[in-house]
């Protein structure tokens, strides 16, 4: 069994879901199909022919921090409205990648772990082609790397060095899991310190990105007082400011799942509005249009 | 002669429309915009669909008749322009296979030889995930199966993927007409045009059409003319039979209702 899992993680063969004990003996085994328009990987994005230079928005955070939930919500809000925060979604080359992230939300924890193992091979770069009310185009590329990989970054320089999407980011969204605020031992604090220090020590933090702090699952920080929450937020800010500049208006309290029909989570709306309202494209590092490809090639 | 291929995922209404089309238009005596120039050589399959439609029962997609490539040659009664409607000898599953990177040479050949597409879309009120996420964002439905299957994706997303594939890979296809099936289910007071309905139900699909296609038309289509499971108040099998004989049963809708079900095809002939 261990050998099978290693083969899957190395991409040698597709994941085969084990048959449930109650399933009939001849029940078909589900195989994870690759669809058209999956998320880009760092290998195949070099072949993408973007007519408009995309802005790279990288989500940084450990597993279960809600990055993919945020991505799914971002996509869902755009796809179900003619326009949202002044922008209309007119196309995406990674629609199956977004659908996978939406699907993840329908699974419980056991189901999610199976999906996540295979998703690590399916690509982490998703694009959105938008226009504003004056028909000006916007092209956004979201980097939604596997949280498990970022967890490996806590301990290994070699894994940190592979995180080109962090280094090349125009905007960096640092996720914090506020559900962990309920834990006395503050696991979020040590993880955040270790993660940012490793990236900084290896010069893998972006030099000119706008940094956002996403206090995700904020609604789950329910077992501690508001004063304690605020003190924790100040600690988060202090940790980040040792490595990156952040502005006060770039800290967002978010419930990424907050897609209630009549009442979308305000923090989620504010964060998306902030992302969309200004363009952040740094041309100082790479002059060519194909800057993502160059970033990847330079790093190989 | 312009060549139009009929495209659509499974259960999108293609066969029902074809059955209705053959039943109504085959003899060219309806006064509609397009008429059949001549019968195809072998109409066995068409006759089978027609029979189901005439009998006011669901068109049987899974009948055992061998499907053959069918080409209906149609002529514009006013300007004498011609268009051939190509009905490939494969079912909608071949189009859904495209979404799983399984593109058969037959599909490639058909698409490469076409000038336009009659694209059928299954009537869908809401997508699978939208309802779950908005009514209960914390809902977790199941553990198995855990792989994403095609049927877990929203119908609208699958249609965008199929359309995007065709639009990006076949420059020869210059025009599209989209037909939303089962239009009899739509509240036409709330949605006075097919476009207003689409904008409401799938803004992304609407935005994709508007910003990525050079030319397209959009129609609601009720090929059955009614929901067989629930006849409209005041209607019976006998009254529907009368409508059938008067060519006032199947209809299309863009900004108004019309019994001329050749209109979606006719729009592919006009500039």
HADDOCK unambig.tbl for C-alpha pairs under 7 A between the chains (distance, minus, plus):
assign (segid A and resid 30 and name CA) (segid B and resid 147 and name CA) 6.91 0.50 0.50
assign (segid A and resid 32 and name CA) (segid B and resid 147 and name CA) 5.38 0.50 0.50
assign (segid A and resid 32 and name CA) (segid B and resid 148 and name CA) 6.76 0.50 0.50
assign (segid A and resid 33 and name CA) (segid B and resid 100 and name CA) 6.76 0.50 0.50
assign (segid A and resid 34 and name CA) (segid B and resid 100 and name CA) 6.24 0.50 0.50
assign (segid A and resid 35 and name CA) (segid B and resid 99 and name CA) 5.60 0.50 0.50
assign (segid A and resid 35 and name CA) (segid B and resid 100 and name CA) 4.39 0.50 0.50
assign (segid A and resid 35 and name CA) (segid B and resid 101 and name CA) 5.94 0.50 0.50
assign (segid A and resid 36 and name CA) (segid B and resid 99 and name CA) 5.26 0.50 0.50
assign (segid A and resid 36 and name CA) (segid B and resid 100 and name CA) 6.02 0.50 0.50
assign (segid A and resid 36 and name CA) (segid B and resid 101 and name CA) 5.81 0.50 0.50
assign (segid A and resid 79 and name CA) (segid B and resid 203 and name CA) 6.20 0.50 0.50
assign (segid A and resid 79 and name CA) (segid B and resid 204 and name CA) 4.82 0.50 0.50
assign (segid A and resid 80 and name CA) (segid B and resid 202 and name CA) 6.26 0.50 0.50
assign (segid A and resid 80 and name CA) (segid B and resid 203 and name CA) 5.68 0.50 0.50
assign (segid A and resid 80 and name CA) (segid B and resid 204 and name CA) 6.65 0.50 0.50
assign (segid A and resid 81 and name CA) (segid B and resid 203 and name CA) 5.49 0.50 0.50
assign (segid A and resid 82 and name CA) (segid B and resid 199 and name CA) 6.94 0.50 0.50
assign (segid A and resid 82 and name CA) (segid B and resid 203 and name CA) 4.84 0.50 0.50
assign (segid A and resid 89 and name CA) (segid B and resid 204 and name CA) 6.30 0.50 0.50
assign (segid A and resid 89 and name CA) (segid B and resid 207 and name CA) 6.89 0.50 0.50
assign (segid A and resid 90 and name CA) (segid B and resid 204 and name CA) 6.33 0.50 0.50
assign (segid A and resid 90 and name CA) (segid B and resid 207 and name CA) 4.99 0.50 0.50
assign (segid A and resid 90 and name CA) (segid B and resid 208 and name CA) 4.83 0.50 0.50
assign (segid A and resid 90 and name CA) (segid B and resid 211 and name CA) 6.48 0.50 0.50
assign (segid A and resid 91 and name CA) (segid B and resid 208 and name CA) 5.91 0.50 0.50
assign (segid A and resid 99 and name CA) (segid B and resid 153 and name CA) 6.43 0.50 0.50
assign (segid A and resid 100 and name CA) (segid B and resid 148 and name CA) 6.58 0.50 0.50
assign (segid A and resid 103 and name CA) (segid B and resid 148 and name CA) 6.96 0.50 0.50
assign (segid A and resid 105 and name CA) (segid B and resid 140 and name CA) 6.85 0.50 0.50
assign (segid A and resid 106 and name CA) (segid B and resid 139 and name CA) 6.42 0.50 0.50
assign (segid A and resid 106 and name CA) (segid B and resid 140 and name CA) 4.59 0.50 0.50
assign (segid A and resid 106 and name CA) (segid B and resid 141 and name CA) 5.41 0.50 0.50
assign (segid A and resid 107 and name CA) (segid B and resid 140 and name CA) 5.04 0.50 0.50
assign (segid A and resid 107 and name CA) (segid B and resid 141 and name CA) 5.83 0.50 0.50
assign (segid A and resid 107 and name CA) (segid B and resid 142 and name CA) 5.43 0.50 0.50
assign (segid A and resid 107 and name CA) (segid B and resid 143 and name CA) 5.67 0.50 0.50
assign (segid A and resid 108 and name CA) (segid B and resid 140 and name CA) 5.25 0.50 0.50
assign (segid A and resid 108 and name CA) (segid B and resid 141 and name CA) 6.99 0.50 0.50
assign (segid A and resid 108 and name CA) (segid B and resid 142 and name CA) 6.23 0.50 0.50
assign (segid A and resid 108 and name CA) (segid B and resid 143 and name CA) 5.91 0.50 0.50
assign (segid A and resid 110 and name CA) (segid B and resid 143 and name CA) 6.24 0.50 0.50
assign (segid A and resid 111 and name CA) (segid B and resid 143 and name CA) 4.32 0.50 0.50
assign (segid A and resid 111 and name CA) (segid B and resid 144 and name CA) 6.66 0.50 0.50
assign (segid A and resid 111 and name CA) (segid B and resid 146 and name CA) 5.36 0.50 0.50
assign (segid A and resid 114 and name CA) (segid B and resid 146 and name CA) 6.62 0.50 0.50
assign (segid A and resid 115 and name CA) (segid B and resid 146 and name CA) 6.11 0.50 0.50
assign (segid A and resid 115 and name CA) (segid B and resid 147 and name CA) 6.28 0.50 0.50
assign (segid A and resid 257 and name CA) (segid B and resid 137 and name CA) 5.84 0.50 0.50
assign (segid A and resid 258 and name CA) (segid B and resid 137 and name CA) 6.75 0.50 0.50
assign (segid A and resid 259 and name CA) (segid B and resid 133 and name CA) 6.56 0.50 0.50
assign (segid A and resid 259 and name CA) (segid B and resid 134 and name CA) 5.45 0.50 0.50
assign (segid A and resid 259 and name CA) (segid B and resid 137 and name CA) 6.50 0.50 0.50
assign (segid A and resid 260 and name CA) (segid B and resid 134 and name CA) 4.68 0.50 0.50
assign (segid A and resid 260 and name CA) (segid B and resid 135 and name CA) 6.35 0.50 0.50
assign (segid A and resid 260 and name CA) (segid B and resid 137 and name CA) 6.93 0.50 0.50
assign (segid A and resid 261 and name CA) (segid B and resid 134 and name CA) 4.93 0.50 0.50
assign (segid A and resid 261 and name CA) (segid B and resid 135 and name CA) 6.59 0.50 0.50
